[in-house]
């Protein structure tokens, strides 16, 4: 199971979501107009990364069930 490339890609995408989230929070914490603009852009990227992570993990579950294991 840990050798499945779809699972690994899903977990990497989840890690990317976490990194983007932390960068966005840090940017928001700094404040100012530029910080708010950057934070907003990072949160948009986070949503896209979350969508990708969910799709990858759902695909992993789907194909895992299809193979019977």
C-alpha positions in Angstrom: 0.0 0.0 0.0 2.8 2.5 0.8 4.3 1.8 -2.6 1.2 3.0 -4.4 2.1 6.2 -6.5 -1.5 7.5 -6.2 -1.3 7.4 -2.4 2.1 9.1 -2.4 0.9 11.8 -4.7 -2.1 12.4 -2.5 0.0 12.7 0.6 2.4 15.0 -1.1 -0.5 17.2 -2.2 -1.8 17.2 1.5 1.7 18.3 2.6 1.6 21.1 -0.1 -1.8 22.2 1.3 -0.3 22.5 4.8 2.8 24.5 3.6 0.6 26.9 1.5 -1.7 27.3 4.5 1.1 28.2 6.9 2.6 30.6 4.3 -0.8 32.3 4.0 -1.3 32.6 7.7 2.3 34.0 8.1 1.7 36.5 5.4 -1.6 37.6 6.9 0.1 37.9 10.3 2.5 40.4 8.9 -0.3 42.7 8.0 -0.5 45.7 5.6 -2.1 45.9 2.2 0.7 43.9 0.5 0.5 41.1 3.2 -3.3 40.9 2.8 -3.0 40.7 -1.0 -0.4 38.0 -0.8 -2.3 36.1 1.8 -5.4 36.1 -0.3 -3.5 34.8 -3.3 -2.0 32.0 -1.2 -5.4 31.0 0.1 -6.7 30.8 -3.5 -3.7 28.5 -4.3 -4.6 26.5 -1.1 -8.1 25.8 -2.4 -6.7 24.5 -5.7 -4.2 22.3 -3.9 -6.9 21.0 -1.6 -9.1 20.1 -4.6 -6.2 18.2 -6.1 -5.4 16.4 -2.9 -9.0 15.3 -2.5 -9.3 14.1 -6.1 -6.0 12.1 -5.7 -7.1 10.5 -2.4 -10.6 9.6 -3.8 -9.0 8.1 -6.8 -6.7 6.0 -4.6 -9.7 4.8 -2.6 -11.7 4.0 -5.8 -8.9 2.1 -7.5 -8.0 0.3 -4.2 -11.6 -0.9 -3.9 -11.7 -2.0 -7.6 -8.6 -4.2 -7.1 -10.2 -5.8 -4.1 -7.6 -5.0 -1.6 
